[in-house]
């Protein structure tokens, strides 16, 4: 029996789904079947996963699908404290038990967010085409520099400014280290912290020996991490802090008055 015949059959079809989650180098293969399923992609192990219908509309998430998994599922745990740094990719294969040579892809995309329920987690997944709908940032003529700090066009070598610090305490998004107090307040604002494993978090504020992160970071007291200073994008900071004025792309002397909106006096 062909796949299409089994898929449309009223009595003879035995459909199952195979779910491949990928996050960096980690891959999880699960199936809705009650036994392991082997296809060209690999071996998929049984897991309690409830799949909703694919959402069709004119909205941004058209073509998306919602999965419900247990709270202990490894993908659900990735979203426990905050959104993971790297995207969680998802491929869903349509499989028929009695047919073993055709495994069409039912869905290809990524997990956009996770919503905890009483005893489960709902994974809201969007198709790969969703990335094409995102607005691409572009440079603007402004007083502040629009370049990404430590980026290729900025040119600042992050390793020259990296500070290895030891964490004294952690409270949700607050990280304390005696090393932070050795720098002026705001030195690490708009910078980031990076664990030795490569996980990063943006710093939204720095005062004394405390920095505030955008999202909590899985670190503990006594752990060594790297801290990178931030930039307020101004001409003065670019010059005095990073000695990088030749790459500064801000226009500090833009007139404050819009001549198109108010006449010159």
C-alpha positions in Angstrom: 0.0 0.0 0.0 1.3 3.4 -0.9 1.7 6.2 1.6 -1.1 8.3 0.0 -3.5 5.3 0.0 -2.7 4.5 3.6 -3.1 8.2 4.6 -6.5 8.6 3.0 -7.8 5.1 3.9 -10.7 4.9 6.3 -9.7 1.5 7.9 -6.2 0.5 6.7 -4.1 3.6 7.7 -2.0 3.5 10.8 -0.6 7.1 11.0 1.9 8.2 13.6 4.0 11.4 13.9 7.8 11.7 14.4 9.1 14.9 16.0 12.7 16.0 15.6 13.8 18.8 17.9 17.2 20.4 17.5 18.9 23.0 19.7 22.6 23.6 18.8 24.3 20.2 19.0 21.5 18.6 20.9 18.9 16.6 19.0 15.8 14.8 20.5 13.8 12.4 18.3 10.3 11.4 19.7 7.3 9.7 18.2 3.6 9.5 19.1 3.7 5.8 18.5 3.8 3.2 21.4 7.1 1.8 20.2 10.3 3.1 18.6 10.0 4.2 14.9 13.0 4.0 12.6 13.1 6.2 9.5 15.9 7.7 7.4 16.3 10.5 9.9 17.0 8.1 12.8 15.3 6.3 15.6 12.4 8.1 17.2 11.5 7.0 20.8 7.9 7.0 22.2 6.9 10.2 24.0 3.6 11.7 25.2 3.1 14.6 22.7 -0.2 16.0 21.8 -0.4 17.8 18.4 -3.0 20.3 17.4 -4.1 21.1 13.9 -2.0 23.3 11.7 -3.2 26.9 12.0 -4.3 28.6 8.8 -5.1 32.3 8.6 -3.8 35.6 7.4 -2.0 36.3 10.8 1.8 36.2 11.3 1.7 32.7 12.7 -0.2 31.1 9.9 1.0 27.6 9.2 2.0 27.2 12.8 1.2 24.2 15.1 0.9 23.8 18.8 2.4 20.8 20.7 1.6 19.8 24.3 4.4 18.0 26.2 5.2 17.1 29.8 6.9 19.7 32.0 9.9 17.4 32.2 10.4 17.3 28.4 13.9 18.6 27.5 12.5 21.2 25.1 10.2 22.5 27.8 13.1 22.8 30.2 15.0 25.0 27.7 12.3 27.6 28.1 12.2 27.3 31.9 14.0 30.5 32.9 14.0 32.4 29.7 14.0 32.0 25.9 17.0 29.9 24.8 19.9 31.8 23.1 19.7 29.6 20.0 16.5 28.7 18.1 14.8 25.3 18.8 14.2 23.8 15.4 11.3 21.4 14.8 10.6 18.9 12.0 7.5 16.8 12.0 7.3 13.7 9.8 4.1 12.0 8.8 4.6 8.2 9.0 2.5 5.2 8.2 3.3 2.0 10.2 2.7 -0.3 7.2 4.8 1.9 4.8 8.5 2.3 5.3 10.0 4.2 2.3 8.2 7.5 2.2 8.2 9.9 5.2 6.9 13.3 4.1 7.6 16.4 6.2 4.4 17.7 7.7 5.9 20.7 9.4 9.3 22.5 9.3 9.9 25.4 11.7 10.9 26.4 15.2 9.5 26.6 18.7 8.6 30.3 19.2 7.5 30.2 22.8 6.5 27.8 25.6 3.5 28.4 27.8 3.3 26.4 31.1 0.0 24.7 32.0 -1.0 22.8 35.1 0.9 19.6 34.4 2.2 20.3 30.9 3.8 22.9 28.6 2.3 24.2 25.3 4.9 24.7 22.6 3.8 27.3 20.1 5.7 26.5 16.8 5.9 28.7 13.7 6.9 27.7 10.2 10.3 28.4 8.7 8.7 31.0 6.5 8.0 33.1 9.6 11.7 34.2 9.5 11.0 35.9 6.1 8.3 38.1 7.7 10.7 39.6 10.2 11.8 43.2 9.5 15.5 43.4 8.7 17.2 46.2 10.7 18.7 48.9 8.5 21.1 51.8 9.3 19.6 55.2 10.1 21.0 58.7 10.1 21.1 59.5 13.8 23.1 61.1 16.5 23.9 57.8 18.1 25.9 55.1 16.4 23.7 52.3 14.9 26.4 49.7 14.7 26.4 46.6 16.8 29.1 46.7 19.5 31.9 44.2 18.8 30.4 43.6 15.3 32.5 43.5 12.1 31.7 47.1 11.1 32.2 48.4 14.7 35.7 46.8 14.8 36.2 46.7 18.5 37.9 43.5 19.6 35.8 42.1 22.5 38.7 40.0 23.8 40.6 43.2 24.6 37.8 44.2 27.0 36.8 40.8 28.4 36.8 40.6 32.2 36.9 37.2 34.0 34.9 37.7 37.2 33.8 35.3 40.0 30.1 35.4 40.9 29.5 36.2 44.6 25.7 35.8 44.5 22.7 35.5 42.2 19.1 36.6 42.8 16.9 36.1 39.7 18.3 38.7 37.3 20.7 40.3 39.7 24.4 39.1 39.6 26.8 40.3 42.2 30.6 40.2 41.9 33.3 42.3 43.7 35.0 42.7 40.3 32.1 44.9 39.0 32.8 47.5 41.7 36.3 48.1 40.2 34.6 49.9 37.2 32.5 53.0 37.0 28.8 52.6 37.3 27.3 51.9 33.9 30.5 50.4 32.6 28.8 47.0 31.8 25.4 48.5 30.9 24.4 47.5 27.4 27.2 44.8 27.5 26.7 41.2 28.4 27.7 38.3 30.6 28.9 35.0 29.1 29.3 31.7 30.9 32.3 29.5 30.1 29.8 27.3 28.3 28.9 30.1 25.9 25.5 31.1 27.3 25.0 34.9 27.2 22.7 37.5 28.8 22.3 41.2 28.0 23.1 43.6 30.8 20.5 46.3 31.3 22.1 48.1 34.3 25.3 48.2 36.3 25.7 49.8 39.7 28.6 49.1 42.1 29.1 45.4 42.4 25.7 44.5 40.9 24.6 44.0 37.3 21.0 43.5 36.2 20.4 41.0 33.4 17.6 41.1 30.8 16.8 37.5 31.7 18.0 35.2 34.4 21.2 33.2 33.7 21.8 29.7 35.0 24.9 30.5 37.1 25.7 30.0 40.8 27.9 31.6 43.5 31.6 30.8 43.0 31.3 30.3 39.3 33.7 32.2 36.9 32.1 34.0 34.0 33.2 36.6 31.4 31.8 40.2 31.5 32.0 42.5 28.5 31.4 46.3 28.8 28.6 48.0 26.9 28.3 51.2 24.9 25.8 54.0 24.9 26.5 54.6 21.2 27.7 58.2 21.8 30.7 59.8 20.2 32.2 60.5 23.6 32.0 56.9 24.8 33.2 55.5 21.5 36.3 57.7 21.8 37.2 57.6 25.5 36.1 54.1 26.3 37.0 52.1 23.2 39.3 54.4 21.2 37.2 53.6 18.2 36.1 57.0 16.8 37.3 56.2 13.3 34.5 53.6 13.1 31.8 55.7 14.9 28.8 56.0 12.6 26.8 58.5 14.6 26.2 62.2 13.7 26.4 64.0 17.0 25.8 67.5 15.5 22.4 66.8 13.8 20.2 69.9 14.4 17.6 69.3 17.1 15.0 71.4 15.3 13.2 69.9 12.3 13.3 72.7 9.7 10.4 71.1 7.8 8.2 71.4 10.8 9.2 74.8 12.1 10.6 77.8 10.3 14.0 79.2 11.1 13.8 82.2 13.4 
